[in-house]
Amino acid sequence: MHNVAVLGAGSWGTALAIVLADNGHDVRLWGRREEQVVEINKEHRNEKYLPGVELPENIKATTQLEECVKDADTIVLVTPTKAMRDVLNLLKNNLASPVTIVHASKGNEPGTYKRISEIIEEELPESVLESVVVLSGPSHAEEVSLRQPTTVTVSSANMQAAERVQDLFINQNFRVYTNPDVIGVELGGALKNIIALGAGLSDGLGYGDNAKAALITRGLAEIARLGTHMGANPLTFSGLTGIGDLIVTCTSVHSRNWRAGNMLGKGMKLDDVLENMGMVVEGVRTTQAAYELSKREEVEMPITQVLYDVLFNGKGAKQAVDDLMQRSRTHEVEDVSSLKS
C-alpha cells in the first residue's frame, strides 16, 4: 500500500482517486472548496463532478495542501494548465523529501508553449523532485468512476518510475501501458483537444460523419506533424495517446472540448460557452499555444489555424469550415513521407 496525494478534486482527479483507492492505497484528495471536502468525507460523494457515484471510504479529502501531501510517496497532479504553476509553487513549500510527480492534465502553456512536465521540472527543485511521470490516454472520468474498462499510458524519462506508477494504477478495469516517448504522449494528449473542438463545431453546424471522419484523420496528421517536429516518435500518435485519445474526445458527449465546439457551431459566443460549461475547456488555451508554436516553428496546422480564428478573431464557424475545404490541393501521403525523413 502507498500513500498517494491527488491534487485536484474535479471529475478526473476524483476518478483517479477511485482507481487508487480500489487498489488499496491510502488516498488523500485536495480540493479548494470546504463544502466539497465535507461532502466527500461525510457522504462519500462528489456530486458536482461525478453525480451518483459513491466514493470508496479510503479517499480522504482536505483543503489543506500540507496535510494532503504529508508522508506521500507519490503526488498526482490533476489541475488545469493555467493553475499549474500556482499549485506547484504551493507544493514546493510543503515537500520535505523527494517524491514522484504523476501529472494527468492535458495542455500546453500559452506564451511559453511548454509541456506540463517541463513546467513541473522548472518549478520544483531537484531536492524534492524524484521523477516526473505522465499519465494520458482515452479516459473519460465518468466511465473510469463507474469501473468501465479503460486503457491509458504512462511515460517518463525514468522508465523505472513509469513502471512503479503502472503498478500503482493498474487493475482489472484500468489497464496501464508504458511508453518512453514523453514528448509524444504529452503533445498527443494536449493537441487532440483542439481537434475535438473542431469535431464538436462540425456537429454543431449539422455536418455528418464524413466531415467528422475527415477532421479526426487530418487532425491526427496535424498533431503528428508538430509532434515529430518537436522530437516525438511518430509511432506514439498511432497509439492510445494519439488516435485513441483523439477518437474518444472527438466522438463523446462526455468530452468538454466536443461540447464546447458543439455550442460554438450552434452560434454561441466563446464567453457564453465557457460560462455555460462551468469547467475548464483545455482546448481553448491549447489552441492558442499550438497556433503560436506552429508559427514560430513554421509547421503547417490548418485546422488549428481556423479554430484559432474562430476562438480569438471572431471568424464564423461555417466560414472556418469553408476555408478548410477550399485549401489548395495537396497529396495525402506527403505527411507520411515527411515523418519518415
C-alpha positions as CSV (number, residue, x, y, z in Angstrom):
1,M,0.0,0.0,0.0
2,H,1.2,3.5,-0.9
3,N,0.3,6.9,0.5
4,V,-0.8,8.9,-2.6
5,A,-1.9,12.6,-2.7
6,V,-4.2,13.6,-5.6
7,L,-4.2,17.4,-6.2
8,G,-7.4,18.4,-7.9
9,A,-10.9,17.3,-6.8
10,G,-12.6,17.7,-10.2
11,S,-14.1,14.8,-12.2
12,W,-10.7,13.4,-13.4
13,G,-8.9,13.8,-10.1
14,T,-11.7,12.1,-8.3
15,A,-11.9,9.3,-10.8
16,L,-8.2,8.6,-10.5
17,A,-8.5,8.7,-6.7
18,I,-11.2,6.0,-7.1
19,V,-8.8,3.8,-9.1
20,L,-6.1,4.2,-6.5
21,A,-8.5,3.5,-3.6
22,D,-9.8,0.4,-5.3
23,N,-6.1,-0.8,-5.4
24,G,-5.9,-0.5,-1.6
25,H,-3.8,2.7,-1.4
26,D,-4.3,5.4,1.2
27,V,-5.6,8.3,-0.9
28,R,-5.8,11.9,0.1
29,L,-7.7,14.3,-2.2
30,W,-7.0,18.0,-2.2
31,G,-9.8,20.4,-3.1
32,R,-10.2,24.2,-2.6
33,R,-13.9,24.3,-1.5
34,E,-14.7,23.3,2.1
35,E,-18.3,22.2,1.2
36,Q,-16.9,19.8,-1.4
37,V,-14.4,18.3,1.0
38,V,-17.1,17.8,3.7
39,E,-19.3,16.1,1.1
40,I,-16.5,13.7,0.1
41,N,-15.6,12.8,3.7
42,K,-19.1,12.5,5.2
43,E,-21.3,11.4,2.2
44,H,-18.6,9.8,0.0
45,R,-19.9,11.7,-2.9
46,N,-18.7,14.5,-5.3
47,E,-22.0,15.3,-6.9
48,K,-20.9,18.4,-8.9
49,Y,-18.3,16.5,-10.8
50,L,-19.4,12.8,-10.6
51,P,-23.1,12.7,-9.8
52,G,-24.5,9.5,-8.5
53,V,-21.0,7.9,-7.9
54,E,-20.2,6.5,-4.4
55,L,-16.6,7.1,-3.5
56,P,-14.5,4.5,-1.5
57,E,-14.2,5.3,2.2
58,N,-10.3,5.2,1.9
59,I,-10.4,8.5,0.0
60,K,-10.0,11.3,2.5
61,A,-10.4,14.9,1.2
62,T,-8.8,18.1,2.6
63,T,-8.5,21.8,1.8
64,Q,-5.0,21.8,3.4
65,L,-2.3,21.1,0.9
66,E,0.3,20.4,3.7
67,E,-2.0,17.8,5.2
68,C,-2.7,16.2,1.8
69,V,1.0,15.7,0.8
70,K,2.4,14.8,4.2
71,D,4.2,11.4,4.0
72,A,3.0,10.9,0.4
73,D,5.5,9.0,-1.8
74,T,3.5,9.8,-4.9
75,I,1.7,13.0,-5.9
76,V,-0.9,13.0,-8.7
77,L,-1.4,16.5,-10.3
78,V,-4.8,16.9,-11.9
79,T,-5.1,20.7,-12.1
80,P,-5.8,22.9,-15.1
81,T,-2.8,24.0,-17.1
82,K,-3.5,27.7,-16.2
83,A,-3.3,26.9,-12.5
84,M,-0.3,24.5,-12.7
85,R,2.5,27.0,-11.7
86,D,0.5,28.4,-8.8
87,V,-0.2,24.9,-7.4
88,L,3.5,23.9,-7.9
89,N,4.6,27.0,-6.0
90,L,2.4,26.0,-3.1
91,L,3.6,22.4,-3.4
92,K,7.3,23.0,-3.2
93,N,7.0,24.8,0.1
94,N,5.3,21.7,1.6
95,L,7.6,18.9,0.5
96,A,10.3,17.6,2.9
97,S,11.7,14.8,0.8
98,P,11.8,13.7,-2.9
99,V,8.6,12.4,-4.4
100,T,7.4,11.1,-7.8
101,I,5.0,13.5,-9.5
102,V,2.4,12.0,-11.8
103,H,0.6,14.5,-13.9
104,A,-2.7,13.7,-15.6
105,S,-3.5,17.1,-17.1
106,K,-3.5,17.8,-20.8
107,G,-2.5,21.1,-22.2
108,N,0.4,23.4,-23.3
109,E,1.1,26.8,-21.7
110,P,0.4,29.8,-23.9
111,G,3.3,32.2,-24.2
112,T,6.0,29.6,-23.2
113,Y,4.5,26.7,-25.2
114,K,5.9,24.4,-22.5
115,R,4.6,20.9,-21.9
116,I,3.4,20.2,-18.3
117,S,6.3,18.0,-17.5
118,E,8.6,20.9,-18.4
119,I,6.7,23.3,-16.2
120,I,7.0,20.8,-13.3
121,E,10.7,20.4,-13.7
122,E,11.1,24.2,-14.0
123,E,9.1,25.0,-10.8
124,L,10.1,22.1,-8.4
125,P,13.7,22.0,-7.2
126,E,15.7,18.7,-7.7
127,S,15.8,18.3,-4.0
128,V,12.1,17.4,-3.8
129,L,11.5,16.0,-7.3
130,E,12.4,12.4,-7.7
131,S,10.7,11.7,-11.1
132,V,8.0,13.1,-13.4
133,V,5.6,10.6,-14.9
134,V,2.8,11.5,-17.5
135,L,-0.5,9.6,-17.4
136,S,-2.6,10.0,-20.5
137,G,-4.9,8.2,-22.9
138,P,-8.6,7.8,-23.8
139,S,-10.2,8.0,-20.4
140,H,-13.4,9.9,-19.6
141,A,-13.7,10.4,-15.9
142,E,-17.4,9.4,-15.9
143,E,-16.6,5.9,-17.3
144,V,-13.5,5.4,-15.1
145,S,-15.5,6.2,-12.0
146,L,-18.0,3.5,-12.9
147,R,-15.2,1.0,-13.3
148,Q,-15.8,0.6,-17.0
149,P,-12.9,-0.8,-19.0
150,T,-10.3,1.9,-19.7
151,T,-6.7,1.8,-21.0
152,V,-4.1,4.5,-20.6
153,T,-0.3,5.1,-21.0
154,V,2.3,6.3,-18.5
155,S,5.5,7.9,-19.7
156,S,8.7,9.1,-18.1
157,A,12.4,9.7,-18.8
158,N,12.8,7.3,-15.9
159,M,11.2,4.1,-17.0
160,Q,11.6,2.5,-13.6
161,A,9.4,5.3,-12.3
162,A,6.9,4.8,-15.1
163,E,6.7,1.1,-14.2
164,R,6.2,1.9,-10.5
165,V,3.3,4.2,-11.5
166,Q,2.0,1.5,-13.8
167,D,1.8,-0.9,-10.8
168,L,0.2,1.8,-8.7
169,F,-2.8,2.3,-11.0
170,I,-3.3,-1.0,-12.9
171,N,-6.2,-3.2,-12.1
172,Q,-8.9,-5.3,-13.8
173,N,-10.8,-2.2,-15.0
174,F,-7.9,0.2,-15.6
175,R,-5.1,-1.2,-17.8
176,V,-1.9,0.8,-18.0
177,Y,0.9,0.6,-20.6
178,T,4.3,2.3,-20.6
179,N,5.8,4.4,-23.3
180,P,9.2,6.2,-23.1
181,D,8.2,9.0,-25.5
182,V,7.3,11.8,-23.1
183,I,7.1,14.4,-25.8
184,G,4.7,12.4,-28.0
185,V,2.5,11.3,-25.1
186,E,2.1,14.9,-23.8
187,L,1.6,16.5,-27.1
188,G,-0.9,13.9,-28.3
189,G,-2.9,14.3,-25.1
190,A,-2.9,18.1,-25.4
191,L,-3.4,18.7,-29.1
192,K,-6.3,16.3,-29.5
193,N,-8.4,18.8,-27.5
194,I,-8.0,21.2,-30.5
195,I,-9.4,18.7,-32.9
196,A,-12.2,17.8,-30.5
197,L,-13.3,21.4,-30.6
198,G,-13.4,21.2,-34.3
199,A,-15.4,17.9,-34.3
200,G,-17.9,19.5,-31.9
201,L,-18.1,22.6,-34.1
202,S,-18.8,20.4,-37.2
203,D,-21.5,18.5,-35.3
204,G,-23.0,21.8,-34.1
205,L,-23.2,23.0,-37.7
206,G,-25.2,19.9,-38.6
207,Y,-22.5,18.3,-40.7
208,G,-22.3,14.5,-40.8
209,D,-20.0,11.6,-40.2
210,N,-18.0,12.3,-43.3
211,A,-16.9,15.7,-42.1
212,K,-16.1,14.4,-38.6
213,A,-14.0,11.5,-40.0
214,A,-12.1,13.9,-42.1
215,L,-11.4,16.2,-39.2
216,I,-10.2,13.4,-37.0
217,T,-8.0,11.9,-39.7
218,R,-6.5,15.2,-40.9
219,G,-6.3,16.3,-37.2
220,L,-4.1,13.3,-36.4
221,A,-1.8,14.2,-39.3
222,E,-1.6,17.7,-38.0
223,I,-0.8,16.5,-34.4
224,A,1.9,14.1,-35.7
225,R,3.4,16.9,-37.9
226,L,4.0,19.2,-35.0
227,G,4.8,16.4,-32.6
228,T,7.6,14.8,-34.7
229,H,9.0,18.3,-35.4
230,M,9.3,18.8,-31.6
231,G,11.1,15.4,-31.2
232,A,8.3,12.9,-30.7
233,N,8.3,9.3,-32.0
234,P,5.7,9.2,-34.9
235,L,4.6,5.8,-33.7
236,T,3.2,7.3,-30.5
237,F,0.5,9.0,-32.4
238,S,-0.9,5.7,-33.7
239,G,-1.3,4.6,-30.1
240,L,-3.5,5.3,-27.1
241,T,-2.4,8.9,-26.5
242,G,-2.7,9.7,-30.3
243,I,-5.5,8.1,-32.2
244,G,-7.1,6.5,-29.1
245,D,-7.5,9.8,-27.2
246,L,-8.5,11.6,-30.4
247,I,-11.4,9.1,-31.1
248,V,-12.8,9.3,-27.6
249,T,-12.6,13.1,-27.3
250,C,-14.0,13.8,-30.7
251,T,-17.0,11.5,-30.6
252,S,-18.3,11.5,-27.0
253,V,-20.8,13.8,-25.3
254,H,-18.6,13.4,-22.1
255,S,-15.9,15.5,-23.8
256,R,-15.8,19.1,-22.6
257,N,-14.0,20.1,-25.7
258,W,-16.5,18.5,-28.0
259,R,-19.4,20.1,-26.1
260,A,-17.7,23.5,-26.3
261,G,-17.2,23.2,-30.0
262,N,-20.8,22.0,-30.5
263,M,-22.1,25.1,-28.8
264,L,-19.8,27.3,-31.0
265,G,-21.1,25.5,-34.1
266,K,-24.7,26.3,-33.0
267,G,-23.8,30.0,-32.8
268,M,-22.9,30.7,-29.2
269,K,-20.2,33.2,-28.3
270,L,-17.0,31.8,-26.7
271,D,-17.5,33.7,-23.4
272,D,-21.1,32.3,-23.1
273,V,-19.8,28.8,-23.9
274,L,-17.2,28.8,-21.2
275,E,-19.6,30.2,-18.7
276,N,-22.2,27.6,-19.6
277,M,-19.6,24.8,-19.3
278,G,-18.7,25.6,-15.7
279,M,-15.5,23.6,-16.1
280,V,-12.1,24.2,-17.7
281,V,-12.0,23.6,-21.5
282,E,-8.3,23.0,-22.0
283,G,-8.6,23.0,-25.8
284,V,-9.2,26.8,-25.9
285,R,-5.8,27.7,-24.3
286,T,-4.1,24.8,-26.1
287,T,-5.4,26.2,-29.5
288,Q,-3.7,29.5,-28.7
289,A,-0.4,27.8,-27.6
290,A,-0.3,25.4,-30.6
291,Y,-1.1,28.2,-33.1
292,E,1.7,30.4,-31.8
293,L,4.1,27.5,-31.6
294,S,3.3,26.4,-35.1
295,K,4.0,29.9,-36.4
296,R,7.3,30.0,-34.5
297,E,8.4,26.6,-35.8
298,E,6.9,27.1,-39.3
299,V,4.8,23.9,-39.1
300,E,1.6,23.9,-41.1
301,M,-1.5,23.3,-38.9
302,P,-4.6,24.4,-40.9
303,I,-7.2,23.1,-38.5
304,T,-5.6,24.8,-35.6
305,Q,-5.3,28.0,-37.7
306,V,-9.0,28.2,-38.4
307,L,-10.1,27.2,-34.9
308,Y,-7.8,30.0,-33.6
309,D,-9.6,32.4,-35.8
310,V,-13.0,31.2,-34.6
311,L,-11.9,31.4,-30.9
312,F,-9.9,34.6,-30.9
313,N,-10.6,36.6,-34.1
314,G,-14.4,36.3,-34.4
315,K,-14.5,34.2,-37.5
316,G,-17.8,32.4,-38.1
317,A,-17.9,28.6,-37.7
318,K,-19.3,27.9,-41.2
319,Q,-16.7,30.2,-42.8
320,A,-14.0,28.3,-40.9
321,V,-15.1,25.0,-42.4
322,D,-15.4,26.5,-45.8
323,D,-11.8,27.8,-45.5
324,L,-10.6,24.3,-44.7
325,M,-12.4,22.8,-47.7
326,Q,-11.2,25.4,-50.1
327,R,-7.5,25.0,-49.3
328,S,-5.1,24.4,-52.2
329,R,-4.9,20.7,-53.3
330,T,-2.2,18.5,-51.9
331,H,-1.2,14.8,-51.5
332,E,-2.4,12.9,-48.5
333,V,0.8,10.8,-48.3
334,E,3.1,13.8,-48.1
335,D,2.5,13.8,-44.4
336,V,3.6,10.2,-44.0
337,S,6.6,10.8,-46.2
338,S,7.8,13.7,-44.1
339,L,7.5,11.8,-40.9
340,K,9.9,9.2,-42.2
341,S,12.6,11.7,-43.1
